[in-house]
Amino acid sequence: MWKKIIFLMALGLFIYSCAKVPMSGRSQLALVSNEELLPLAYEQYAQVLKENKIVTNTPQGQMIVKVGRRIAESVEKYMREQGYEKQLEGFAWEFNLIEDDIVNAWCMPGGKVAFYTGIMPICQDEAGVAVVMGHEVAHAIANHGRERMSNGLLLNGLLGGAQAAMGQNPTLTQNIFLQAFGVGGQLGMLKFSRRHELEADQLGLNFMAMAGYDPRVAPGFWDRMSEGKNGAPPEFLSTHPGPGKRKEQLEKQMPKAMDYYENSEYK
């Protein structure tokens, strides 16, 4: 009886706490508000910057900033036009380059972006950076981190949001938060499910196109990523879909992305 009651309560909470992902329209669990989440993410981002060598003032670093600002501006314009501006409340975009051989990049909730120098040779140029930037910004716009944390809270029976969960079990809640953003042995190594990665591919292709970057370069970038060093794919792709699935989706999405590209004010 009690199990049934708990299940019905959880089901009701799930239905009540659903949100929609912009552009894809997918429903997602949203037990945690951005008001609760963003301060935690910003604190974690500051910790990453403190513990690593930041080279944002280099030519490569400034390219990261340029591409990031251009994509962020385009995304904000789109979100306003589509009536999603409230989803950007509390966002504080920031773009940094970290000196490290790691082949990775990520974006925390609220628009806190980091690239590692190890991914720059694969990016090759500004358009390649835009492929990665669009993909990572998409994770933040789609609230993938919030969704992961919400799922973690629900699976552990911690209902009522982050603050309530902290009151119920602070240690477990903290662990769920860290796992939601992939923080573990390698600080800042964000890992998402394949569903989230495919969704970020879809949105990211559109975002780079809106910013005036040719989306047709994306398949070539992912080919270079999948090859990796010595034939082994980098950590960045550890939870990503296979190259075949990725290319199939990119090609399916390309006509729509090209429409955004052809109508971009940056062209």
C-alpha positions, 0 to 999 in steps of 0.5 A: 500500500505504502509503495503504491502511495509513494509511486502515485506521489512521485508520478504526480510530482513528475507530471507537475514538475515537467518542463519543455526543452526549447526547439526540441519540445521534449518534456523533462523533469525539473524538480530543481529551479535555476534559482537554486541551481545556478549559484551552485554551478557558478561556485563550481565553475569558479573552483575550476578556474581557481585550480587550473591555468587559464589562458583566455588572454591568448589568441586561441582564448580570445577566439573562444570568447569571440565565438562564445559571445556571438553564439550566446547573442544569437541564442538569446535573440532566438529565445526572446523571439520564441517567448523563452526569455524567462529560461535565461534569467540568471544566466551569466555567460563566461568563456574561458580556455584552460591549458591542458591536453584534455580533449574536452569542452563543457558548459555548466548551467547558466552559460559557464563555458570552458574549453581545454587547449587539447581540443583546439587542434581538432577544432582547427579554426573558428568554425570548428570552435563554433561546432563545439560551442554550439553543442555545449551551449545547447546543454545549458539551454536544454537544462540537461544538468538540471534534468540530471539532478532532478532525476537523481533526487527523484530516484533517491526519494528526495522530493521538493527541490534542492533546498528541501533535499539538503535538509533531508540528506545534505551528503547525498544531495551534494553527491547527486549535484556533483554527479549531475555535472560529472564532477569526480576525479577530473574536475569539470569533466561533464558527461551526459547521456546519449539522449542528451548528447543527440539533443545537444547535437541537434540544437547546437547545429542550429545555434552555430548556424544562427551565429553565421557559422556554416553548419556543413562543417560539423560532420567533418569536425565529429569525424576528427573527434572520433578518430582521436589519438592513436585511433582511440576516441577521446574522453569527450566521446565516452558517452556520445553516440557512435559516429554513424548515428551522429552523422545520420542526425546531423544530415537530417537536421542540416536543411533546417540549420541551413535555413538559419545560416542563410538568414543569419545577420552575421553572414 
